[in-house]
Amino acid sequence: MASAAIVLRRTSWHDHFDPETWLLRWHRLGNAVAWDVSGQPMLCMNMLGDEDASTKLRGELDWGGNRNLLRRWMAAHRPVSAFGQIGARA
């Protein structure tokens, strides 16, 4: 008797979340990232770009704690200016 095998393919929802790759995709859509005065990262959407694609990409953050992973990664990789880290307290 022959056995049948079912092959399951991984989708992007099951792949390991990579904050750096996600941010590259975010920037390719014409969007930006900024830091508020308290040092928290903010995602800024370009309203002249592909708003639907940006909304779908942003939706990936709502799955499986990805938003927290992105926030922690961005805090660890905050850009440094001539005056020290942006949002750093004196």
C-alpha positions in Angstrom: 0.0 0.0 0.0 1.4 3.4 -1.0 1.4 6.1 1.6 0.4 9.7 0.7 2.4 12.6 2.0 1.1 16.0 2.6 3.7 18.8 2.2 3.0 22.0 4.2 4.7 25.1 3.0 5.6 27.8 5.4 4.0 31.2 4.9 5.3 34.6 5.9 3.0 34.3 9.0 5.0 31.3 10.2 8.4 32.5 9.4 10.7 34.0 12.0 10.1 37.7 12.3 13.1 39.7 11.3 12.8 43.4 12.3 15.6 44.6 10.0 14.0 43.0 6.9 10.6 44.4 8.0 12.0 47.9 8.2 13.7 47.6 4.8 10.3 46.6 3.3 8.7 49.6 5.2 11.3 52.0 3.7 10.9 50.6 0.2 7.2 51.6 0.3 8.3 55.2 1.0 7.6 55.2 4.7 9.8 56.4 7.5 10.7 55.8 11.1 11.1 58.6 13.7 11.6 58.8 17.4 9.5 60.9 19.7 10.8 63.1 22.5 10.7 60.2 25.0 12.8 58.0 22.7 10.0 55.7 21.6 10.0 54.7 17.9 7.2 55.9 15.7 6.2 54.4 12.2 5.4 57.2 9.8 3.3 56.3 6.7 3.8 58.1 3.4 0.3 59.0 2.3 1.4 59.6 -1.3 2.8 56.0 -1.5 1.0 52.7 -1.6 -1.2 53.0 1.4 -2.8 49.6 1.1 0.5 47.8 1.0 1.7 49.8 4.0 -1.4 48.9 5.9 -0.9 45.2 5.2 2.7 45.4 6.1 1.8 47.2 9.4 -0.7 44.4 10.0 2.2 41.9 10.3 3.2 43.7 13.5 -0.1 42.6 15.2 0.7 38.9 14.9 2.6 36.9 17.5 4.2 39.8 19.4 6.0 41.2 16.4 5.3 44.7 17.5 7.3 44.2 20.7 10.1 42.5 18.9 10.4 45.5 16.5 10.2 48.0 19.3 13.0 46.2 21.2 15.2 45.9 18.1 14.7 49.6 17.2 15.6 50.7 20.8 18.8 48.7 20.5 19.7 50.1 17.1 18.7 53.7 17.7 20.7 56.1 15.6 23.4 58.2 17.3 23.7 61.9 16.6 26.5 64.4 17.4 24.7 65.0 20.7 24.5 61.3 21.7 21.6 59.0 21.3 18.3 60.4 20.2 15.9 60.4 23.1 18.6 59.8 25.7 18.1 61.6 29.0 20.8 63.8 30.3 
